[in-house]
Amino acid sequence: MAGYSPRGVHGQTVRELAGRVLSGVLAEHETIDVAALEAELGVSRAAVREALKVLAAKGLVDARQKRGTYVRPRTDWYLLDADVIRWQFAERSDDAFLDQVHEVREVVEPAAARLAAQRRHDDEAAALAALLEDMAAARGDPAVEVDVDLAFHRALLAATHNELLVRMEVVIETGLAERDRLVHTAGPGEDPVPSHRAVLDAVRDQQPDQAERAMRVLLDRAHLDLKALRQPENGPVSSTKE
């Protein structure tokens, strides 16, 4: 039971319990009092148990006879699970976590751009070009800008034709969405289209070295902008999107 419905009482209970585990309110190795949770949350015993099944499927908790349900050590958690990543961001949007996501992106995305330049199909290059046009049209609409930015990076991963790299989209999208949220709270900034166009041009022209280099430039600029947002006393900051 790896997936779950995020809506209704079930979804709310899952998120509440996941948040407690990920934040340390429910500590590693701690036994979970199901009856107490039932009373505290005002939900049925079945709702709590179903929520714990979801967390168990993601490595967060386990159950043993005589011991009951308990929190597993962090080393056992499925940290690359899509829901676990989203839940962690709900509990952690601190600098250290954002930096970790950026480090993953530095490893993955330049190599993905290189592979996309080597393997992309014509329709994939066309899709990236269309998304770049959407990005230009979305200027001034933060919600749409974020969606288009995510779609561009997702499409780039898909163009690698590597299923494992495509699975990395959950890390990239979650970190990118949080980073974009922070950027947009600072107001309009530098146009993101030119940096993304450099990546697109290299991928479309099937130039792997240039594609990798363009992606590194894009990520470096984005990281510098994020650092500047953390130090507003330095004056106005650009907000190049990743």
C-alpha positions as a printed Julia matrix, in Angstrom:
242×3 Matrix{Float64}:
   0.0    0.0     0.0
   2.52   2.57   -1.19
  -0.05   5.09   -2.34
  -2.96   6.74   -0.56
  -5.74   9.21   -1.15
  -4.61  12.63    0.11
  -8.21  13.74    0.61
 -10.65  13.29    3.44
 -10.08  11.99    6.94
  -7.7    9.3     5.7
  -5.41  11.76    3.94
  -5.45  14.17    6.88
  -4.58  11.39    9.31
  -1.73  10.14    7.14
  -0.24  13.63    6.83
  -0.59  14.31   10.56
   1.15  11.09   11.58
   3.82  11.44    8.89
   4.52  14.98   10.07
   4.97  13.79   13.64
   7.42  11.09   12.59
   9.43  13.28   10.22
   9.63  16.16   12.68
  10.69  13.91   15.56
   7.56  14.46   17.64
   7.28  10.69   17.37
  10.92   9.75   17.89
  12.84   6.88   16.32
  12.09   3.55   18.07
   9.18   5.11   20.0
   6.13   2.89   20.42
   2.98   4.5    19.06
  -0.1    4.52   21.28
  -2.84   3.88   18.75
  -5.66   4.29   21.26
  -4.29   7.66   22.4
  -4.02   8.86   18.81
  -7.59   7.79   18.14
  -8.82   9.92   21.03
  -6.52  12.88   20.3
  -7.28  13.11   16.59
 -10.97  12.33   16.96
 -10.91   9.57   14.34
 -11.72   5.89   14.41
  -9.24   3.17   15.35
  -9.54   1.92   11.78
  -8.55   5.34   10.4
  -5.41   5.42   12.54
  -4.46   1.88   11.59
  -5.01   2.53    7.88
  -2.83   5.62    8.11
  -0.11   3.64    9.87
  -0.24   1.07    7.06
   0.64   3.84    4.61
   3.58   4.92    6.76
   4.7    1.31    7.13
   4.74   0.9     3.35
   7.13   3.85    3.19
   9.48   2.52    5.87
   8.53   5.04    8.56
   6.93   2.64   11.02
   6.7   -1.07   11.68
   4.77  -3.41   13.97
   5.87  -6.36   16.08
   4.01  -8.72   18.34
   4.13  -7.7    22.01
   5.84  -4.43   21.07
   3.13  -2.94   18.88
   3.67  -0.23   16.24
   6.84   1.8    16.52
   8.85   4.38   14.57
  11.66   2.88   12.53
  15.11   4.55   12.47
  15.6    7.22    9.83
  18.07   4.97    7.99
  15.12   2.69    7.13
  12.89   5.41    5.71
  12.25   5.48    1.97
  13.58   8.99    1.58
  13.14   9.03   -2.21
   9.48   8.1    -2.0
   7.41  10.9    -3.52
   5.14  11.3    -0.51
   8.01  11.18    2.0
   9.81  13.96    0.13
   6.66  16.11    0.06
   5.98  15.47    3.73
   9.55  16.41    4.59
   9.17  19.71    2.8
   5.94  20.31    4.7
   7.96  19.95    7.89
  11.33  21.2     6.64
  11.93  24.07    4.26
  15.13  25.08    6.0
  18.34  26.09    4.23
  20.12  22.79    4.86
  17.4   20.74    3.2
  17.17  23.08    0.22
  20.95  22.85   -0.14
  20.73  19.05   -0.19
  18.14  19.17   -2.95
  20.35  21.55   -4.91
  23.29  19.16   -4.57
  21.17  16.34   -5.97
  20.14  18.55   -8.86
  23.77  19.44   -9.59
  24.54  15.74   -9.89
  21.46  14.77  -11.91
  20.39  17.59  -14.21
  23.6   18.42  -16.11
  23.99  14.74  -16.92
  20.3   14.57  -17.84
  20.71  17.53  -20.2
  23.66  15.75  -21.85
  21.65  12.55  -22.33
  18.62  14.48  -23.57
  20.78  16.13  -26.24
  21.96  12.7   -27.35
  18.63  10.87  -27.22
  15.79  13.33  -27.6
  13.13  12.74  -30.22
  11.86  15.52  -32.44
   8.53  15.67  -30.62
  10.35  16.01  -27.28
  12.41  18.91  -28.57
   9.19  20.48  -29.83
   7.54  19.98  -26.43
  10.45  21.72  -24.68
  10.22  24.61  -27.15
   6.47  24.94  -26.5
   7.09  25.0   -22.76
   9.66  27.75  -23.22
   7.01  29.82  -25.02
   4.62  29.12  -22.14
   7.31  30.27  -19.71
   7.66  33.56  -21.54
   3.89  34.05  -21.6
   3.6   33.27  -17.88
   5.79  36.17  -16.73
   4.02  38.01  -13.94
   1.83  35.04  -12.97
   3.79  33.2   -10.25
   1.52  30.16  -10.02
   1.71  29.51  -13.76
   5.44  30.23  -13.83
   6.06  27.54  -11.24
   3.93  24.98  -13.11
   5.66  25.66  -16.43
   9.11  25.59  -14.85
   8.36  22.18  -13.32
   6.99  20.91  -16.63
  10.15  21.99  -18.48
  12.46  20.11  -16.14
  10.17  17.08  -16.13
  10.16  17.02  -19.94
  13.95  17.27  -19.99
  14.25  14.21  -17.76
  11.78  12.33  -19.95
  13.92  13.09  -23.0
  16.8   11.09  -21.47
  14.82   7.87  -21.99
  16.27   6.59  -18.72
  13.53   5.37  -16.4
  15.62   5.78  -13.26
  16.5    9.37  -14.11
  12.85  10.1   -14.8
  12.07   8.89  -11.27
  14.33  11.65   -9.94
  11.69  14.15  -10.99
  10.07  13.94   -7.57
  13.23  15.26   -5.89
  13.74  17.96   -8.49
  10.11  19.03   -8.64
   9.64  19.19   -4.89
  12.8   21.2    -4.35
  12.14  23.42   -7.35
   8.59  24.17   -6.26
   9.74  25.19   -2.8
  12.57  27.28   -4.21
  10.2   28.99   -6.65
   7.8   29.73   -3.8
  10.59  31.5    -1.92
  11.69  33.4    -5.0
   8.21  34.67   -5.8
   7.71  36.02   -2.3
  10.61  38.37   -3.1
   8.76  39.8    -6.1
   9.55  39.84   -9.84
  13.12  39.14  -10.79
  15.32  38.22  -13.7
  13.68  36.65  -16.74
  14.15  32.84  -16.55
  13.65  32.32  -20.28
  17.22  32.99  -21.54
  18.86  30.42  -19.26
  16.29  27.8   -20.19
  16.58  28.69  -23.87
  20.32  27.95  -23.74
  19.51  24.46  -22.48
  16.77  23.98  -25.07
  18.95  25.13  -27.97
  21.73  22.72  -27.06
  19.3   19.81  -26.62
  17.47  20.61  -29.86
  20.77  20.94  -31.75
  22.0   17.67  -30.2
  25.09  19.22  -28.61
  25.68  17.27  -25.38
  28.63  19.31  -24.09
  26.8   22.58  -24.53
  23.62  21.17  -22.98
  25.48  20.03  -19.88
  27.31  23.34  -19.61
  24.12  25.38  -20.05
  22.4   23.42  -17.3
  25.32  23.98  -14.93
  25.17  27.72  -15.61
  21.41  27.7   -14.97
  21.79  25.83  -11.66
  24.73  27.95  -10.49
  22.79  31.14  -11.13
  19.73  29.78   -9.4
  21.73  28.77   -6.33
  23.36  32.19   -6.1
  19.93  33.8    -6.3
  18.64  31.59   -3.5
  21.62  32.51   -1.33
  20.91  36.17   -2.02
  17.3   35.7    -0.9
  18.62  34.49    2.44
  20.57  37.74    2.83
  18.11  40.51    1.88
  20.33  43.09    3.52
  22.62  42.78    0.52
  20.12  44.69   -1.55
  17.87  43.74   -4.5
  18.22  40.2    -5.73
  17.56  38.62   -9.08
  15.28  35.63   -9.07
  16.4   33.5   -11.97
  14.32  30.38  -11.79
  15.91  26.98  -11.99
